[in-house]
Amino acid sequence: MSDPQAHLLVVDDDERIRGLLQKFLIRNGFLVTIARDAAQARRLLAGLEFDLLVLDVMMPGEDGIALTRDLRAKMGVPILLLTAKGETVNRIEGLEAGADDYLVKPFEPKELLLRINAILRRVPMNKPAETGPKVLHLGTVRYDMERGELWRGTEPVRLTATEAQLMRIFAAQPGEPVSRERLVGDLGPSETDSGEKAQERAVDVQITRLRRKIEADPKQPRYLQTVRGAGYMLQPD
């Protein structure tokens, strides 16, 4: 079993692969944030700390090799590269850029999990003492990602189990829409509702309740937004 505190950043331009990897890794005990390209990954790295990065090599714009080389000059976070190119010269290029490991697509999810855990065992997650909690700011409300706690000023905001799970899902990928279908899958089936549409309606109800605890005006949400055709998105300050 992986360390439940391990926070991974998965960077891949393929939306389907991002979603599959995120769901698989979350189910295996990780906190997972995703990014669609190097630019978004840099924005996330500027505000959050990660225990390991999983980077696709072949991305439009800045590719995984270039991103690895640049990040390695600035930080020591472990990096696992994913690529469709399995030739020795390609693996050497990735490792010389500073990657800790290199996995060729297609791969078995279990092998990815084994490699991630092997890297984390080699690189203990000893964070500096001065590092503060990972916090997302939502106006007058703040969300502590490590503790799973919502606060308004010095007062804690009570969350139900479902609301707490929703916050963990949204906080793992701030600024990235999460589909209602995925929320239904991650939250699990309702004990009272049956059928896909009923489950989605149940998610909508939970979103409405959560907005009341986050938003100054729940009817005009600023932080927990509806993205037409894509689902819901947490957009922190």
C-alpha positions in Angstrom: 0.0 0.0 0.0 1.3 3.4 -0.9 1.8 6.2 1.6 -1.5 8.0 1.8 0.3 11.4 2.1 2.2 11.0 -1.2 1.0 13.7 -3.6 1.6 13.0 -7.3 1.4 15.4 -10.3 0.5 13.6 -13.5 1.2 15.6 -16.7 -0.2 14.3 -20.0 -1.8 16.0 -22.9 -4.2 13.1 -23.5 -7.4 13.8 -21.4 -8.4 10.1 -21.3 -5.0 8.9 -20.1 -4.9 11.7 -17.4 -8.3 10.7 -16.1 -7.5 6.9 -16.1 -4.2 7.4 -14.3 -5.7 9.8 -11.8 -8.5 7.4 -10.9 -6.2 4.4 -10.7 -3.6 6.1 -8.5 -6.3 7.7 -6.2 -7.7 4.2 -5.7 -4.2 3.0 -4.6 -3.9 5.6 -1.9 -2.3 8.6 -3.5 -3.4 12.2 -3.7 -3.3 13.0 -7.4 -3.3 16.4 -9.2 -3.3 16.4 -13.0 -2.1 18.9 -15.7 -2.6 18.9 -19.4 0.7 20.4 -20.4 4.0 21.8 -19.1 2.6 25.3 -18.7 -0.2 24.1 -16.4 2.3 21.9 -14.5 4.5 24.9 -13.9 1.6 26.9 -12.4 0.8 24.0 -10.1 4.4 23.6 -9.0 4.6 27.2 -8.2 1.9 26.9 -5.6 2.0 23.2 -4.4 4.6 20.7 -3.4 4.6 17.2 -4.8 6.3 14.0 -3.8 6.7 12.7 -7.4 6.0 13.8 -10.9 4.7 11.5 -13.7 5.4 13.3 -17.0 4.5 12.3 -20.5 7.5 12.9 -22.9 5.5 13.6 -26.1 3.5 16.8 -25.3 2.8 19.8 -27.6 4.9 22.8 -26.7 7.5 22.1 -24.1 7.9 18.3 -24.0 8.6 16.1 -21.0 12.4 15.9 -21.5 12.8 19.7 -21.6 10.5 20.1 -18.6 12.5 17.5 -16.7 15.8 19.1 -17.5 14.6 22.5 -16.3 12.9 21.3 -13.2 15.9 19.2 -12.2 18.0 22.3 -12.2 15.7 23.9 -9.6 14.3 21.1 -7.4 14.9 17.5 -6.4 11.4 16.1 -6.7 11.5 12.6 -8.2 10.4 12.3 -11.8 9.0 9.3 -13.7 8.8 9.7 -17.5 6.2 8.0 -19.7 6.8 7.7 -23.4 5.9 5.7 -26.5 9.5 5.7 -27.5 11.3 2.6 -26.1 14.7 2.7 -27.8 17.8 2.8 -25.6 18.8 6.2 -26.9 15.4 7.6 -25.7 15.7 6.1 -22.3 19.2 7.5 -21.9 18.1 11.0 -23.0 15.4 10.9 -20.3 17.7 9.7 -17.6 20.4 12.2 -18.5 17.8 15.0 -18.3 17.4 14.0 -14.6 14.5 11.5 -14.6 14.5 8.9 -11.9 12.8 6.2 -14.0 11.4 5.7 -17.5 8.3 3.7 -18.4 7.4 2.8 -22.0 3.8 3.0 -23.3 1.7 0.9 -23.3 2.2 -0.4 -19.8 0.3 -2.3 -17.2 -1.0 0.0 -14.5 0.4 -2.3 -11.8 3.9 -1.8 -13.2 3.4 2.0 -13.0 2.3 1.5 -9.4 5.4 -0.6 -8.5 7.8 1.8 -10.1 6.2 4.8 -8.3 6.4 3.0 -4.9 10.0 1.9 -5.7 11.0 5.6 -6.3 9.2 6.8 -3.2 11.0 4.2 -1.1 14.4 5.4 -2.4 13.5 9.0 -1.9 12.0 9.5 1.6 9.4 12.2 1.8 11.2 14.4 4.3 9.7 17.9 3.8 11.5 20.9 5.3 10.3 21.8 8.8 9.4 25.3 7.6 7.0 24.0 4.9 3.5 25.0 5.7 0.3 23.1 5.0 -0.9 22.9 1.4 -3.8 25.4 1.4 -6.2 26.6 -1.2 -7.7 30.0 -0.7 -11.3 30.6 -1.7 -12.1 34.2 -0.7 -12.7 34.2 3.1 -12.6 30.4 3.1 -9.4 28.3 3.0 -9.1 24.5 2.4 -6.2 22.6 4.1 -5.5 19.8 1.6 -3.4 17.7 4.0 -6.0 17.7 6.8 -9.1 17.8 4.5 -10.4 20.7 6.6 -12.4 23.8 5.5 -12.0 27.0 7.5 -13.6 30.4 7.5 -11.2 32.7 9.4 -10.5 30.9 12.7 -13.8 28.9 12.6 -13.9 25.4 11.1 -16.6 24.7 8.6 -18.2 21.3 9.2 -18.3 19.1 6.1 -20.3 15.9 5.7 -18.4 12.8 4.5 -19.6 13.3 0.9 -18.7 17.1 1.0 -15.3 16.2 2.3 -14.7 13.7 -0.5 -15.9 16.3 -3.1 -13.4 18.8 -1.8 -10.6 16.3 -2.0 -11.5 15.5 -5.6 -11.7 19.1 -6.7 -8.6 20.2 -4.7 -6.5 17.6 -6.4 -7.0 19.3 -9.7 -7.8 23.0 -9.2 -8.7 24.9 -12.3 -9.5 21.6 -14.1 -13.2 20.6 -14.8 -14.4 17.3 -13.2 -17.3 15.6 -15.0 -20.4 14.6 -13.2 -19.9 11.1 -14.5 -16.5 10.9 -12.8 -17.9 12.4 -9.6 -20.6 9.7 -9.5 -17.9 7.1 -10.0 -15.6 8.4 -7.3 -18.3 9.1 -4.8 -19.8 5.7 -5.2 -23.5 4.7 -5.7 -26.1 6.4 -3.6 -28.1 4.2 -1.2 -31.4 5.7 -2.3 -31.0 6.7 -6.0 -30.6 4.3 -8.9 -29.8 5.0 -12.5 -27.2 7.3 -14.1 -29.4 10.4 -14.2 -30.5 9.9 -10.6 -26.9 9.6 -9.5 -26.0 12.8 -11.4 -28.9 14.6 -9.8 -27.6 13.5 -6.4 -24.2 14.9 -7.2 -25.8 18.2 -8.2 -27.6 18.4 -4.8 -24.3 17.8 -3.0 -22.6 20.5 -5.1 -25.4 23.0 -4.1 -24.9 22.2 -0.4 -21.1 22.5 -0.7 -21.4 25.9 -2.4 -23.4 27.2 0.6 -20.3 26.6 2.7 -17.8 28.1 0.3 -19.5 30.9 -1.7 -20.5 34.4 -0.5 -23.3 34.1 -3.0 -24.1 30.4 -3.8 -26.4 31.4 -6.7 -23.5 33.1 -8.4 -20.6 30.8 -7.6 -17.1 32.3 -7.9 -15.0 29.3 -6.6 -17.0 26.1 -7.3 -18.0 26.8 -10.9 -20.2 25.0 -13.3 -18.4 24.4 -16.6 -20.9 24.0 -19.4 -20.6 20.5 -21.0 -17.7 19.6 -18.8 -18.9 19.4 -15.2 -17.7 21.3 -12.1 -14.4 23.1 -11.4 -12.8 24.5 -8.2 -11.1 27.8 -9.1 -9.1 29.0 -6.0 -7.6 32.5 -5.7 
